[in-house]
Amino acid sequence: MYTNALWIMLEKSVNIIGLIYINSLMAKYIGPDNFGKINISTSIFIFVQTLSWFGGQSILFKRMSENTKSGIAMAMNTQNQRRIFFLLSSSAILIYLYLFADFVVFLFGVANCIATYYIVMDFFSIYNNTQLKSKINTITNVIGLSIALLIRFYISHFELPVYYFTIPIIIIPLIPYIMRLVYFKNTTELKDNGKGFGLYNRHMLYAGGALILSSLSVDIYTQISNIFLAKIISYSDLGVYSVALTIGGAWSFIVLALITSFFSKIYSEKNPIAIERLLIKINRIVILLSLIALGGFYLFGDFFIRKLYGDKYMDSVNIIPVIIIATMFSALGTICYRYMIKESGYNYLAKKMFLCCVLTIPLSWIMISAFGINGAAYCFLIVEVLSCTFLNYFFKDKTIIKMHLNIFKLGLSK
């Protein structure tokens, strides 16, 4: 389990370190305004990705952890379902961007559309994580990212037109997808024989239908501030806020890797006491690493932002500590979310996330209108705290509040 987590962390560390360094060169070159335009198109296509998956990532992760053969069959039989959702949602977004958005935003929308297709088709990364083969994901992602970063560096260094940055957006998911597809076909003897096609698709629609609302709600309450910043304030402020999100959440790859590996064990574990110990342990690890990240930023954050991004992005320094704390609650909330998936709490999640969404939209609009990027950061924190704590505490005999209280008790993680 821990070896698998180390491979996931290695992959994400290369991603984060590479993206921070190369993106800082790009951000300096194109300025906050164009950087904001690139990020708004990315934010919009996150919704397309969520709609296309239709809750399938969590469903497939759970199924593959419990029964590998059935999980692969489900993934293969539901690919066309995801293609249809992708075609419908991406077409609507591209038409909207073409008619109403800045041309640069539309151009990067097209690039994100192509990239999103390969992300949605790539169930192989889920399979590798559940089978504790995350080193395959690491190797393929590092290769794809390295090529994309070299292209970004070349574009920034030679000051090529901004639209050249569409190329690495496509490269990042395309190369890993091709490599993982080839690896999967050459290493597994489990073939799709077409049996259960209707059953698998109906199950995905039913279970995914309960999850999709919660997934979309997550996207709304995490991405709505990006959209409002661009609409209410400016693309430039969005560019600064995007830097704050990148730096403030950069450390989270460590805890998310650990959460993924812990839950591959939790989903297959039958002993309630063992499950409780694993849950308490991963919660404590998340809190500890969050405090380390916060302390590190207070010591080096100002110098780091000024050196990498320049003076135009210094406003991000004041809100990054808020982003770090919000990211901690987001990671703790991910633990709750995955535990609820294990307990088949799809309906509860749908209702809870819908409530989060309803709360976030007006709160984000009011706080951004009044306080700009500071309002966006504090809105993020408020919603993540509520989502992780109070809104989870009514689930199944208050099991989440009991889990949170046990974090602070001695002896439960031994």
SESE-832513 format. One line per field, with one value per residue (C-alpha): residue number from 1; x, y, z. Coordinates in nm, 3 decimals, padded with zeros to 5 digits. Example, Ala and Ser with C-alpha at 12.3 -4.5 7.8 and 13.67 -1.06 7.14 Angstrom:
2
n	c(1 2) $
east	c(01.230 01.367) $
north	c(-00.450 -00.106) $
up	c(00.780 00.714) $
end
This chain:
414
n	c(1 2 3 4 5 6 7 8 9 10 11 12 13 14 15 16 17 18 19 20 21 22 23 24 25 26 27 28 29 30 31 32 33 34 35 36 37 38 39 40 41 42 43 44 45 46 47 48 49 50 51 52 53 54 55 56 57 58 59 60 61 62 63 64 65 66 67 68 69 70 71 72 73 74 75 76 77 78 79 80 81 82 83 84 85 86 87 88 89 90 91 92 93 94 95 96 97 98 99 100 101 102 103 104 105 106 107 108 109 110 111 112 113 114 115 116 117 118 119 120 121 122 123 124 125 126 127 128 129 130 131 132 133 134 135 136 137 138 139 140 141 142 143 144 145 146 147 148 149 150 151 152 153 154 155 156 157 158 159 160 161 162 163 164 165 166 167 168 169 170 171 172 173 174 175 176 177 178 179 180 181 182 183 184 185 186 187 188 189 190 191 192 193 194 195 196 197 198 199 200 201 202 203 204 205 206 207 208 209 210 211 212 213 214 215 216 217 218 219 220 221 222 223 224 225 226 227 228 229 230 231 232 233 234 235 236 237 238 239 240 241 242 243 244 245 246 247 248 249 250 251 252 253 254 255 256 257 258 259 260 261 262 263 264 265 266 267 268 269 270 271 272 273 274 275 276 277 278 279 280 281 282 283 284 285 286 287 288 289 290 291 292 293 294 295 296 297 298 299 300 301 302 303 304 305 306 307 308 309 310 311 312 313 314 315 316 317 318 319 320 321 322 323 324 325 326 327 328 329 330 331 332 333 334 335 336 337 338 339 340 341 342 343 344 345 346 347 348 349 350 351 352 353 354 355 356 357 358 359 360 361 362 363 364 365 366 367 368 369 370 371 372 373 374 375 376 377 378 379 380 381 382 383 384 385 386 387 388 389 390 391 392 393 394 395 396 397 398 399 400 401 402 403 404 405 406 407 408 409 410 411 412 413 414) $
east	c(00.000 00.272 00.484 00.189 00.139 00.506 00.468 00.160 00.346 00.646 00.418 00.240 00.562 00.706 00.378 00.362 00.730 00.744 00.415 00.499 00.838 00.733 00.396 00.574 00.777 00.457 00.273 00.554 00.564 00.194 00.089 -00.204 -00.470 -00.388 -00.303 -00.655 -00.803 -00.622 -00.748 -01.110 -01.127 -00.973 -01.228 -01.519 -01.406 -01.378 -01.760 -01.745 -01.510 -01.742 -02.054 -01.880 -01.761 -02.109 -01.975 -01.790 -01.449 -01.562 -01.787 -01.511 -01.252 -01.477 -01.575 -01.216 -01.096 -01.362 -01.370 -01.109 -01.269 -01.612 -01.461 -01.279 -01.592 -01.792 -01.530 -01.517 -01.893 -01.962 -01.705 -01.965 -02.191 -01.910 -01.847 -02.210 -02.206 -01.878 -02.008 -02.324 -02.162 -01.847 -02.045 -02.268 -01.967 -01.775 -02.077 -02.119 -01.750 -01.750 -02.051 -01.985 -01.622 -01.291 -01.116 -00.823 -01.068 -01.239 -00.905 -00.799 -01.148 -01.090 -00.757 -00.915 -01.198 -00.951 -00.755 -01.074 -01.170 -00.853 -00.898 -01.252 -01.148 -00.860 -01.002 -00.660 -00.522 -00.803 -00.730 -00.358 -00.427 -00.665 -00.418 -00.135 00.041 00.063 00.421 00.274 00.073 00.380 00.606 00.354 00.244 00.603 00.685 00.380 00.434 00.805 00.736 00.463 00.687 00.968 00.723 00.602 00.959 01.042 00.734 00.809 01.181 01.136 00.825 00.602 00.235 00.010 -00.198 00.104 00.031 -00.265 -00.021 00.101 -00.256 -00.336 -00.001 -00.032 -00.323 -00.272 00.069 -00.008 -00.341 -00.177 00.097 -00.143 -00.376 -00.087 00.030 -00.321 -00.378 -00.042 -00.060 -00.418 -00.599 -00.935 -01.130 -01.470 -01.709 -02.006 -02.201 -02.377 -02.366 -02.715 -02.672 -02.347 -02.482 -02.799 -02.598 -02.366 -02.664 -02.834 -02.532 -02.376 -02.705 -02.688 -02.323 -02.331 -02.520 -02.268 -01.977 -02.116 -02.181 -01.816 -01.712 -01.946 -01.829 -01.461 -01.477 -01.753 -01.513 -01.292 -01.590 -01.715 -01.366 -01.342 -01.693 -01.714 -01.353 -01.110 -00.914 -00.606 -00.743 -00.831 -00.470 -00.345 -00.603 -00.504 -00.144 -00.265 -00.467 -00.170 00.076 -00.173 -00.283 00.050 00.128 -00.205 -00.068 00.097 -00.222 -00.435 -00.186 -00.204 -00.584 -00.602 -00.377 -00.546 -00.888 -00.774 -00.718 -01.030 -01.261 -01.138 -01.118 -01.401 -01.299 -01.477 -01.207 -00.933 -01.129 -01.171 -00.798 -00.712 -00.956 -00.819 -00.462 -00.517 -00.707 -00.419 -00.166 -00.362 -00.375 -00.004 00.106 -00.126 00.041 00.384 00.276 00.138 00.458 00.672 00.480 00.507 00.886 00.949 00.626 00.692 01.037 00.906 00.625 00.841 01.123 00.908 00.614 00.722 00.567 00.247 00.141 00.237 -00.127 -00.151 00.078 -00.192 -00.448 -00.229 -00.241 -00.621 -00.601 -00.373 -00.619 -00.911 -00.716 -00.670 -01.046 -01.095 -00.863 -01.039 -01.366 -01.233 -01.185 -01.547 -01.665 -01.484 -01.604 -01.962 -01.904 -01.796 -02.116 -02.318 -02.425 -02.491 -02.821 -02.685 -02.388 -02.614 -02.827 -02.527 -02.336 -02.644 -02.678 -02.309 -02.370 -02.677 -02.475 -02.163 -02.312 -02.459 -02.180 -01.912 -02.087 -02.129 -01.777 -01.603 -01.809 -01.713 -01.356 -01.219 -00.967 -00.968 -01.340 -01.288 -01.031 -01.245 -01.550 -01.344 -01.248 -01.600 -01.756 -01.484 -01.518 -01.895 -01.869 -01.618 -01.787 -02.145 -02.296 -02.144 -02.253 -02.604 -02.481 -02.562 -02.582 -02.338 -02.044 -01.850 -01.865 -01.757 -01.463 -01.361 -01.384 -01.173 -00.893 -00.813 -00.829 -00.519 -00.471 -00.717 -00.462 -00.237) $
north	c(00.000 00.249 00.158 00.233 00.566 00.653 00.593 00.818 01.086 01.061 01.115 01.410 01.566 01.570 01.714 01.985 02.085 02.087 02.271 02.533 02.609 02.607 02.769 03.048 03.117 03.110 03.332 03.587 03.590 03.619 03.821 03.777 03.868 03.594 03.355 03.413 03.343 03.010 02.916 03.009 02.771 02.498 02.563 02.538 02.203 02.055 02.051 01.861 01.607 01.556 01.524 01.275 01.053 01.063 00.953 00.665 00.725 00.647 00.362 00.198 00.247 00.072 -00.209 -00.274 -00.280 -00.537 -00.744 -00.673 -00.872 -00.719 -00.372 -00.401 -00.534 -00.242 00.009 -00.133 -00.167 00.191 00.368 00.460 00.601 00.838 00.930 01.035 01.249 01.405 01.488 01.653 01.858 01.965 02.071 02.295 02.456 02.518 02.677 02.908 03.005 03.070 03.299 03.486 03.449 03.608 03.432 03.327 03.167 02.981 02.862 02.719 02.577 02.369 02.246 02.158 01.981 01.749 01.693 01.617 01.342 01.145 01.202 01.065 00.759 00.674 00.420 00.249 00.488 00.388 00.021 00.068 00.246 -00.024 -00.299 -00.112 -00.053 00.322 00.317 00.267 00.586 00.762 00.662 00.743 01.072 01.186 01.115 01.306 01.592 01.619 01.655 01.912 02.110 02.118 02.258 02.521 02.617 02.651 02.869 03.092 03.118 03.217 03.427 03.257 03.361 03.264 03.017 02.781 02.695 02.488 02.214 02.107 02.112 01.827 01.649 01.609 01.357 01.218 01.054 00.881 00.759 00.594 00.436 00.303 00.167 -00.027 -00.152 -00.264 -00.456 -00.632 -00.725 -00.834 -01.138 -01.008 -00.933 -00.770 -01.031 -00.795 -00.977 -00.758 -00.451 -00.336 -00.427 -00.237 00.072 00.073 00.037 00.321 00.542 00.458 00.482 00.761 00.950 00.968 01.077 01.318 01.586 01.571 01.572 01.869 02.046 01.995 02.147 02.440 02.524 02.484 02.651 02.910 03.160 03.138 03.217 03.501 03.654 03.667 03.809 04.046 04.162 04.074 03.797 03.947 03.887 03.535 03.487 03.595 03.376 03.079 03.116 03.118 02.800 02.631 02.712 02.674 02.331 02.207 02.000 01.815 01.558 01.386 01.343 01.256 00.983 00.844 00.866 00.675 00.397 00.380 00.343 00.064 -00.120 00.017 -00.087 -00.446 -00.464 -00.646 -00.590 -00.276 -00.217 -00.231 00.012 00.252 00.246 00.315 00.606 00.764 00.721 00.887 01.178 01.243 01.227 01.485 01.729 01.689 01.744 02.047 02.212 02.144 02.303 02.609 02.655 02.616 02.885 03.133 03.086 03.093 03.188 03.557 03.491 03.195 03.388 03.693 03.482 03.254 03.469 03.829 04.139 04.122 03.812 03.925 03.976 03.596 03.586 03.713 03.447 03.138 03.052 03.058 02.829 02.587 02.556 02.519 02.248 02.060 02.056 01.955 01.655 01.560 01.591 01.355 01.092 01.139 01.126 00.800 00.645 00.732 00.568 00.252 00.267 00.330 00.672 00.803 00.972 01.148 01.274 01.406 01.601 01.729 01.847 02.012 02.206 02.306 02.426 02.629 02.789 02.859 03.044 03.342 03.341 03.350 03.628 03.843 03.791 03.842 04.154 04.293 04.167 04.048 03.762 03.773 03.705 03.414 03.257 03.292 03.162 02.854 02.806 02.852 02.605 02.341 02.361 02.320 02.043 01.846 01.887 01.996 01.879 01.532 01.485 01.359 01.058 00.707 00.726 01.019 00.799 01.096 01.307 01.001 00.954 01.319 01.301 00.984 01.168 01.341 01.028 00.825 00.459 00.418 00.410 00.142) $
up	c(00.000 00.098 -00.206 -00.430 -00.253 -00.307 -00.680 -00.690 -00.493 -00.726 -01.025 -00.866 -00.738 -01.087 -01.214 -00.948 -00.951 -01.329 -01.373 -01.109 -01.266 -01.630 -01.561 -01.379 -01.693 -01.897 -01.647 -01.651 -02.030 -02.111 -01.803 -01.561 -01.821 -02.075 -01.791 -01.660 -02.005 -02.023 -01.676 -01.742 -02.039 -01.823 -01.548 -01.791 -01.932 -01.586 -01.599 -01.930 -01.776 -01.479 -01.698 -01.928 -01.642 -01.488 -01.150 -01.315 -01.159 -00.804 -00.920 -01.125 -00.850 -00.601 -00.842 -00.955 -00.593 -00.502 -00.824 -01.090 -01.373 -01.319 -01.289 -01.622 -01.792 -01.654 -01.771 -02.123 -02.163 -02.056 -02.279 -02.543 -02.274 -02.173 -02.538 -02.583 -02.268 -02.382 -02.730 -02.600 -02.323 -02.512 -02.819 -02.608 -02.438 -02.761 -02.929 -02.629 -02.627 -03.003 -02.979 -02.655 -02.539 -02.622 -02.916 -02.694 -02.450 -02.738 -02.877 -02.544 -02.507 -02.821 -02.683 -02.348 -02.532 -02.707 -02.385 -02.191 -02.436 -02.356 -01.983 -02.000 -02.203 -01.969 -01.723 -01.732 -01.471 -01.233 -01.297 -01.228 -00.897 -00.775 -00.866 -00.687 -01.020 -00.982 -01.109 -01.459 -01.419 -01.284 -01.573 -01.846 -01.690 -01.637 -02.001 -02.126 -01.885 -01.962 -02.333 -02.265 -02.031 -02.286 -02.540 -02.291 -02.207 -02.578 -02.639 -02.339 -02.409 -02.773 -02.696 -02.953 -02.988 -02.697 -02.902 -02.923 -02.560 -02.682 -02.793 -02.445 -02.312 -02.554 -02.511 -02.131 -02.139 -02.491 -02.451 -02.116 -02.255 -02.556 -02.346 -02.081 -02.350 -02.509 -02.168 -02.069 -02.392 -02.362 -01.995 -01.930 -02.059 -01.941 -02.256 -02.305 -02.447 -02.463 -02.190 -01.940 -02.166 -02.073 -01.707 -01.670 -01.847 -01.640 -01.320 -01.425 -01.503 -01.175 -00.945 -01.150 -01.153 -00.776 -00.788 -01.081 -00.890 -00.608 -00.855 -01.046 -00.720 -00.626 -00.959 -00.911 -00.561 -00.659 -01.002 -00.966 -00.810 -01.121 -01.342 -01.120 -01.093 -01.472 -01.510 -01.211 -01.172 -01.455 -01.623 -01.459 -01.108 -01.212 -01.321 -00.978 -00.801 -01.019 -00.903 -00.540 -00.599 -00.768 -00.489 -00.202 -00.323 -00.459 -00.149 -00.164 -00.411 -00.115 00.087 -00.217 -00.311 00.042 00.045 -00.286 -00.157 00.183 00.020 -00.211 00.119 00.294 00.007 00.025 00.407 00.587 00.951 01.088 01.350 01.087 00.868 01.161 01.232 00.869 00.857 01.173 01.053 00.714 00.876 01.114 00.833 00.632 00.926 01.003 00.643 00.615 00.914 00.765 00.435 00.615 00.815 00.505 00.319 00.606 00.598 00.223 00.043 -00.023 -00.169 -00.370 -00.542 -00.616 -00.760 -00.977 -01.083 -01.033 -00.879 -01.086 -00.891 -00.537 -00.435 -00.422 -00.115 00.122 00.027 -00.013 00.365 00.339 00.035 00.224 00.514 00.273 00.088 00.416 00.473 00.110 00.159 00.483 00.293 00.027 00.298 00.405 00.043 -00.033 00.292 00.197 -00.141 00.041 00.243 -00.078 00.047 -00.305 -00.227 00.080 -00.120 -00.395 -00.148 00.046 -00.259 -00.403 -00.079 -00.104 -00.458 -00.357 -00.077 -00.282 -00.580 -00.391 -00.131 -00.402 -00.594 -00.280 -00.145 -00.480 -00.552 -00.210 -00.157 -00.494 -00.480 -00.098 -00.106 -00.345 -00.109 00.203 00.018 -00.072 00.294 00.433 00.192 00.241 00.620 00.601 00.341 00.548 00.885 00.950 00.620 00.669 01.028 00.951 00.753 00.879 01.259 01.270 01.168 01.023 01.338 01.537 01.299 01.340 01.719 01.720 01.539 01.866 02.081 02.158 02.070 01.783 01.502 01.644) $
end
